[in-house]
Amino acid sequence: MPQTPFPAAVQRVVDAAERKGVTLDIRVFPEGTHTAEDAARAVGAEIGQIVKSLVFVTPSGEGHRPILCLVSGPNRVDLARLAAVVGEADVRRATAIEAKDLTGFTIGGIPPIGHVGGLRVIMDPDLGRFQTVWAAAGTPTAVFPVAPRTLLMLANAHVAPICEERRQADVLAERAGLTSPEAPPSQEH
């Protein structure tokens, strides 16, 4: 069996992209890129360029139907908006165990592609503001740069406004470096 330079989780992401004709440029950071803030620092990008892959679930018979939200770094998913977009009244954030079971990846390294099962994928339109965004590549230490249009195609995503509205004053303060974007400890990219 040939040896790959990547852990199995990262190789699944690489293989998923290659099946769609895309070669990824995987970057590994020993210090980790577990949070959007960590990832932005590591790659030298704006926090808005960091793709958080957040797993949500809706009830489905005996289990849950997963929804993967690809969200720009400073943004937060608005559950009411997400519920309206997916046409489900009952949507909640997946637990860490559910996220791992449904995607095959651990929080902090959940990529937009390469999951163990099928996921419905919704993409935050804010990611389209950038030429390049950075997504997790299967572990908390690996990321890859990608154009938003390519990300959309790779993830077979649907673009929809699923995030909370941000106050203009908060956006301006962040840009001026007066505050850091608010993110709960469980946020991953």
HELIX and SHEET records of a PDB file:
HELIX    1   1 ALA A    8  ARG A   19  1                                  12    
HELIX    2   2 ALA A   36  VAL A   43  1                                   8    
HELIX    3   3 ILE A   47  GLN A   49  5                                   3    
HELIX    4   4 LEU A   79  VAL A   86  1                                   8    
HELIX    5   5 ALA A   96  THR A  103  1                                   8    
HELIX    6   6 PRO A  125  ARG A  129  5                                   5    
HELIX    7   7 PRO A  148  ALA A  155  1                                   8    
HELIX    8   8 GLN A  168  ARG A  175  1                                   8    
SHEET    1   A 7 ARG A  27  VAL A  28  0                                        
SHEET    2   A 7 ALA A 142  VAL A 146 -1                                        
SHEET    3   A 7 VAL A 133  ALA A 136 -1                                        
SHEET    4   A 7 ILE A  50  SER A  60  1                                        
SHEET    5   A 7 GLY A  63  SER A  72 -1                                        
SHEET    6   A 7 ARG A 120  MET A 123  1                                        
SHEET    7   A 7 HIS A 158  VAL A 159  1                                        
SHEET    1   B 5 ARG A  27  VAL A  28  0                                        
SHEET    2   B 5 ALA A 142  VAL A 146 -1                                        
SHEET    3   B 5 VAL A 133  ALA A 136 -1                                        
SHEET    4   B 5 ILE A  50  SER A  60  1                                        
SHEET    5   B 5 ARG A  92  ARG A  93 -1                                        
END                                                                             
